Amino acid sequence: MTSDLLLIAAALIAGLLNAVAGGGSFFTFPALVFTGVPSIIANASSTVALFPGALASAWGYREDFRGFEGVSWRAILLVSTLGGIGGALLLLYTPDHTFDAIVPWLLLTATLAFVFGPGLSPMLQKISYRSFHARPATLLPAQFIIGLYAGYFGGAIGLIMLAFWSLLGMTDVKAMNPNRTLLGGAMNAAAVVCFIIAGRIWWHQTLIMLVAAVIGGYAGARIGRRMNPRHIRVVVTIISVAITFAFFRRRF
């Protein structure tokens, strides 16, 4: 009962956080590991549990989707989905001890990118504006790599997308949240299919978290539409730093 309550609380917070600024798996993945789920199965189960919540958030943002100038939605959805498939397959062939060693560094990279990306954007654009403009040749390959990461681990995937987009001059977190939610959902959908087919899900824990994450995700989408982008960034930064430290401490 105590484990189930922990999973419910973690999933509620994760669903809300994913809708507002990303990083929900910072709660679900550690909660699953703490309750005895092996790390790779915990990662796959966390992805499945949070996926419906991402769909609920996308529905909550249904009136706010914005396109990317010069890049079609069909193209960016395709490369995001292919990246998610590739990352999920890579995870399924990764040994547990290797995955445990990589996770803290992935989280550290995501946190640094999110914290310092917006500040670097004006500097990079002064050096070479065209190189960091949202053109297909810039956005699509990078989005595929982001998709690989999403399928492989997915922790802070929203942070990574927002950080990269900030390098392209898109620094309004509130305005980009709907796009982040939809593309993150596409990546996760591809990974979810791979994980289910491979039989790497612990369904009792997953279903408990799934219901709670849907509730948190829809509520978060409605709240996120009214929040100040600076407040969102501060909250996400604090959480990402804290969880990154926790993963390094767990490993070393």
Secondary structure by P-SEA (a helix, b strand, c coil): caaaaaaaaaaaaaaaaaaccccccccaaaaaaaacccaaaaaaaaaaaaaaaaaaaaaaaccbbbbcccccaaaaaaaaaaaaaaaaaaaaaccaaaaaaaaaaaaaaaaaaaaccccaaaaaaaaccccccccccccaaaaaaaaaaaaacccaaaaaaaaaaaaacccccccaaaaaaaaaaaaaaaaaaaaaaacccccaaaaaaaaaaaaaaaaaaaaaacccaaaaaaaaaaaaaaaaaaaaaaac
